[in-house]
Amino acid sequence: MTTRVVIRQAVGEDAEAVTAVRRAVFSYKAMSVAATRHAITVARPEERFLPLIAEVDGQVVAWGAAGLTVWTSQPGQSYLTIFVHPDHRKQGIGSQLAERLHQHLTEVGAIRVRTFVHPDGLEFARNLGYDGTRQMHYAGVELKSLPEQPETPEGIELVSFDEVDPQAAYTADTIAALDEPSDSPMDSMEYDRWLDEIWNAPSMDRSLSVAAMAGDEMAAFTIVETDGDRMWSGMTGTIPAYRGRGLAKLVKSVALRRAAAAGITSAYTSNDDENGPMLAINNWLGYHRVQTELALLRTLDN
Ligand SMILES: CC(C)(COP(=O)(O)OP(=O)(O)OC[C@H]1O[C@@H](n2cnc3c(N)ncnc32)[C@H](O)[C@@H]1OP(=O)(O)O)[C@@H](O)C(=O)NCCC(=O)NCCS
């Protein structure tokens, strides 16, 4: 019997099924159904976001998505994500999704595509013309035993994101993001889009996200996203003038403690291999590596 694969555009109602496939593939990521629905529906027209799903006998077995990377000033940058449920691999589903998505990216003027793969997806990606650039380490920690909380330096006040002006959080996030290791500079995030994609995302838990304020200025922050009893660190950042004073360690220490008190049992995060300070902080907090993904790039022939 041959299986019938149907590929179609994903809609918000597919979020639950897509999340289930995602969980089967990435046990070390935390993303709720609401966050998946948000990811499917939040993109603006200029992002040219195309979310696809593959169904076998009416059941969602794979996800593929691509769009233009709008948070960088570099022209023509784009991204592509594909994952196929482990029970449905080696049947050409990933290749069909890749073909549709590369065609789309070419049509919307993308020049370079970035994707992340598991080590076991490397051959698939290389066959599609992708080549290695960076490594992204995923790590997790159980929140039962955390190191002692560092002292709060004088002049710094710790507050939750419930108590901060979103504009202050936007400023700190966009300044810190300029120094996060990446293939393209993160230098083009407008406030309205940041509000839609980050501040108002359903996974953002403002009561657990923590800021270190120096007067009205946000010196450091850590964003907590939740998925049931698991949390994901959306971003931790310290603005340059306040780096090297233990503030990132402090805000993340406090956030993990507050999360544990709120019933969260495990925390996950990802860091670029070149992010020495953040890897040092997470090692100190007790995170252990659970997976390394490869960040790959290919160019498109236009
Ligand atoms: C990563 C970042 C948040 C660190 O902020 P910070 O407030 O300076 O961090 P802290 O002072 O709390 O701690 C830094 C730790 O890294 C260590 N460190 C600094 N540079 C390092 C390097 N190149 N390699 C290894 N460790 C390093 C420090 O020694 C310190 O550890 P210690 O207290 O055990 O000595 C900040 O550099 C930043 O905003 N970077 C850009 C955004 C980013 O990459 N965020 C993380 C995304 S995953």
The ligand as an ORCA input file, in Angstrom:
! r2SCAN-3c Opt
* xyz 0 1
  C      25.966     37.064     27.502
  C      25.628     38.296     28.365
  C      24.148     38.273     28.678
  C      26.446     38.242     29.683
  O      26.051     39.331     30.519
  P      26.906     39.793     31.797
  O      25.980     40.557     32.668
  O      28.159     40.440     31.351
  O      27.236     38.379     32.450
  P      27.743     38.093     33.950
  O      28.628     39.206     34.381
  O      26.589     37.772     34.817
  O      28.555     36.730     33.785
  C      29.466     36.573     32.722
  C      30.234     35.285     32.966
  O      30.866     34.919     31.726
  C      32.265     34.804     31.927
  N      32.886     35.210     30.689
  C      32.981     36.443     30.175
  N      33.572     36.389     28.958
  C      33.804     35.092     28.687
  C      34.351     34.403     27.592
  N      34.754     35.036     26.490
  N      34.438     33.052     27.666
  C      34.002     32.388     28.750
  N      33.473     33.001     29.827
  C      33.364     34.342     29.789
  C      32.564     35.728     33.053
  O      33.800     35.380     33.657
  C      31.361     35.486     33.973
  O      31.468     34.268     34.685
  P      32.000     34.234     36.209
  O      31.074     35.079     37.004
  O      31.928     32.782     36.559
  O      33.372     34.776     36.171
  C      26.014     39.612     27.636
  O      27.362     39.501     27.185
  C      25.137     39.916     26.435
  O      24.119     40.603     26.560
  N      25.540     39.443     25.239
  C      24.763     39.673     24.004
  C      23.396     38.953     24.020
  C      23.548     37.473     24.156
  O      24.382     36.848     23.511
  N      22.686     36.897     24.985
  C      22.613     35.476     25.147
  C      21.806     34.897     24.077
  S      21.679     33.166     24.256
*
